[in-house]
């Protein structure tokens, strides 16, 4: 029977080690998920920033086009006044 008790003790020790490894794996899994979530939020921030830059660029283009159109209107008004004189 002593060998049976020794085996029982060894099995308990193995279970204890397995429990420790499972806890460590669980902790590592939580840590990795936290890191993945942080990276995901950074990518979402970059995506929002690039959208803002695209909209800002569109406004710059519209502003340039508006200035050009204003100059064309001024020229047309000037030309109309010259033609009436």
BELHUMO-V421550 format. One record per residue. N is the residue number from 1. RES is the residue in one small letter. PHI is phi as a letter, one per 30 degrees, with the letter a starting at -180 (NA if undefined). Layout:
# BELHUMO-V421550
N | RES | PHI
N | RES | PHI
This chain:
# BELHUMO-V421550
1 | x | NA
2 | x | d
3 | x | d
4 | x | d
5 | x | d
6 | x | d
7 | x | d
8 | x | d
9 | x | d
10 | x | d
11 | x | d
12 | x | d
13 | x | d
14 | x | d
15 | x | d
16 | x | d
17 | x | d
18 | x | d
19 | x | d
20 | x | d
21 | x | d
22 | x | d
23 | x | d
24 | x | d
25 | x | d
26 | x | d
27 | x | d
28 | x | d
29 | x | d
30 | x | d
31 | x | d
32 | x | d
33 | x | d
34 | x | d
35 | x | d
36 | x | d
37 | x | d
38 | x | d
39 | x | d
40 | x | d
41 | x | d
42 | x | d
43 | x | d
44 | x | d
45 | x | d
46 | x | d
47 | x | d
48 | x | d
49 | x | d
50 | x | d
51 | x | d
52 | x | d
53 | x | d
54 | x | d
55 | x | d
56 | x | d
57 | x | d
58 | x | d
59 | x | d
60 | x | d
61 | x | d
62 | x | d
63 | x | d
64 | x | d
65 | x | d
66 | x | d
67 | x | d
68 | x | d
69 | x | d
70 | x | d
71 | x | d
72 | x | d
73 | x | d
74 | x | e
75 | x | d
76 | x | d
77 | x | d
78 | x | d
79 | x | d
80 | x | d
81 | x | d
82 | x | d
83 | x | d
84 | x | d
85 | x | d
